[in-house]
């Protein structure tokens, strides 16, 4: 089954993982090339990040990579406070298929929503896909802003970042934790990435991440298989699991073959086709 990876990172100097070096163990692009050939990944949504000085210039790096590799669909890092119209207008000519923003708390979500209030039209016109790393506290403040972006497929990363759990929560507890995110299921252009399941586990290396199962099952129920997107979270995920282990998220046991094909690639291809 051909796959499309909805969430990975590529840094010029490698991701500085928990041990002070890239957990990929070498040239991140070359290693991912090997992995994608082995696992039949023909498309990858590469998420930009410039949230610290060590990541400065990642947008330029991704633009260069995309110019040389047609399987790379890059997202430009967008500060939570937004960007000027001129910056947005340069995205498509530079090869970007959308933008990525990181909203760890209510304050950053409010700043992003305030910017969208004034820039929704420009963002919809300039960007294809909007990827958001948003906690439940942030997601709960984004409803009106995301409703205004109905021309953009919006992908919430990492199961909506419910936080680490030492054991699987009850279905009720999982629903309570992700209520701000599942409320967004009313917006048909909003979906969720099944990525970074290790971040729900405590410890993070507790594969197969049974603590994530109630969250995955909840998201499958609320969003359906046509709005879920598998992502490897390469290379940060390799600090905790092997790449092969990222290929098999828990909670998807009952998917029909056609539904699995959607989650593991078809949905992302359709989202990019909308661009």
N, C-alpha and C positions, 0 to 999 in steps of 0.2 A: 504494500500500500504506500504510494507516494505521500510524503508528509510535507507540511509547510510549518515552519517554526515561527510562532507568533511573539517570541520574546527571547532575545539574546543581546549580548554586548560585545563589542570589539574595540579595544583600546590600543593605541599605537605602542605604548610601553607595557601593555598587559594590565590586567586587573590586579591591584595589590590586595591579595586575599588575606585570610586570617594569619598566614605565616609570612607575610611581607613580600610575597611574590605571586605571580599568576598561578592558580591551581591547575591550569591547563598544562603547565610544565614546559612551555616553550612558546613558539610563535603562535599566537591565538588564532590568527586567520588560517595558517597552514594546517593547524590541528583540526579546526572546525571543518575545513575542506575535506579532510580524511573522514571525519565523523559523518558528515552529511552524505558522502558517497556510500559509506557503509550502511547507513540507515535510510537511504533513499529520500533525502530531504532536498527538494528542488527549489525551495523558496524560503527566505528567512527575513523576518521583520527585525531589523537591527535597531535597537533602542538607544538613542543618544543620551549621554549624561555628562553634564559639566558642573555638578553641584559642589565641587571642591577644587582647589588649585591644581591638584595632581591630575585632574581630568580635563583641564583647559584644552581647548582645541579639538575636542572629540567630534564636534559637528564637521569641521573641515576634514578630519580623518575619514569619517564615514562617507562624505561626498566623494573623496578620492577613491575609496574602495568601490563604491557603487558604480563609478565610471568604468571600472575595470572588470566588474563581476555582475553579470545580469541577474544572478539569483539573489542579490542583496537588495532589499527594499528598506532604505534607511529612514528613520524618524529623527528629526532635529530636536535637540534639547531646547525646551522653552521654559524660561524662568516662571515661577508661580505668579509673578507680577505682570506677565505678558510681554509683548514686544510691539514695536512700531509697525505700521502698515508696510513700510518699505522693506522691513526684514521679512515679513510674511510673503511679500511679492517675489522675493528672491528664492523661495523654497523650491518650487517646481523647476525653474531653470537649473538649479543646482542638483537636481535629481532626487530630492526628498519626496517621499510619499505621504508625509504628515509630520506631526510633532508629538513630543512626549513631555509631560509635566509631572512633577513630583510634589505631592500635597500630603505632608505627614501629620498635619493637625488642622484644627478649625481655622486658625489665623491664615494659613497659607491657602486654604480652600476659599475663604472669604475674599482674599486678594485676587485669586484667579477668577472667581465668579464676578467680581466687580469689573475686571478687565473684559471678560466675555460680554458683559452687558453693553459695552461700548464697541466691541470688536467682533461680535458674532458673525456678521456678514463677511467681513474680511477674512476671518479664520476659515469659515466654510468655503469661501471661494479659493483660498490659497492652499489649504491643507486637505488631504484625503482622509487620513486616519488620525485620530487623537488617542494616544495611549496615556493612561493616568495611573500612577502609583499613588493610591489614595486610601488612607485608613478609613474605617467606618465612621470615625468622628468627622473626617473631611467629606466623605461621600454624602453624609446627611445634609450637607450645606450646598450641594451642587445641583439639586433638581431643576431649578429654573434655568440655570446657566446651560446645562446639558440639553434641556428641552429646546433651547434656542439654536442648538447645533444639529438639527435633524438632518442636515446634509452631510454630516461627518459620521462615519462609523466610530463609536467611542468604545475603547477596550480598557476595562479596569484590570490591572495586573494582579497576579499572585493571590487569587481567590478573594480579592478585596482586603488583603492584609489583616486577617482576624487576630494575628499574634500567636505566640507559641503556647502550646498546651501539653502538659505531661501525659495526658491520656485523652481518649476521644470524648468530647463533650456529648451530652444528650442532644437529640434532635431539637428540643426546645431551646436549649442553651445556644446551640449553633444559630438557630433562627433569630434569637434575640441579639446575638452579637453582630450578625450581618444584616439586621433589619434595615439600616440606612442604605445599604447596597441593594438589597432585594427590592426595596421600594422603587428603585430606578428601573426595574424590569418592565414597568409600564411604558417606558420609552423604547420603541422597537429598534432604534439604532444603537442601543447600548448593549454590550456583551461583556464577558468576563474571561480572562485568561486562566487556564489551569496550569499555572507555573509556580515554581518555588514552593512546592509542598513542604520542603524541609523547614521553611520558616514557620510552619504551623506546629512542628514537632519540637519537643523538649525532652531529650537533646535533638539537635537538628539532624544528626546522622542516623536517627531511628527509622531507617527505611523498613517497611514501605510507607511510613508516615500514616499510621492508622488514625492519628488524631485529626488528619485532614479529611477523612472519609465523610463525616457528617456534613462538613461544609461543601464538599464536592456534590454530594447527593442533594443538598438543599439547592445549590446553584443549578443543577440539572433540572430539578423540579420547577424552579421559578423562571429560569431563562430558556430552558429547553436546549436540545443538542444543536440547534442551528445558531445559537449565540454563545457558544463556548469555544475556546481556542486553546489548543495545546501549545505550551512554550517550554523550552528547555532551561531557560535562564542561564545559558552558557555565558561566560565561564564561572560566575560566582557560585553556581550550584555545585561545581566540582570541589569546592571546599568541604562538601558534606556527603556527596553521593557520586556514583559514576554516571557518565553520560547515559549509558544504557538504562540505568534505573530511572532517569527522568522520562523515559519513553512510556512508562506504564503507571500513570496516576491511578490511585485507588478511587473506588466509587463509580467506575465506568463499566462494571462487569456486565450490566444488562443492556448495553447499547447494541442495537442491530448493526450489521456491517455497514449499511449506508449511513447510519448516524455516526459511527466511529469515523468513517471517511470524512464526514463534515467536521467533526471536532479536531481531527488530526491534520486537516489541511483545506478541505473544501470551503469552510467558513471564511478563512483568511483570504483565500483566492477571490471569493465573491466580494469581500470588503474592499480589496484593492481594485477589483474591476469597477466598483462604483466610482472610483476616481477617474 
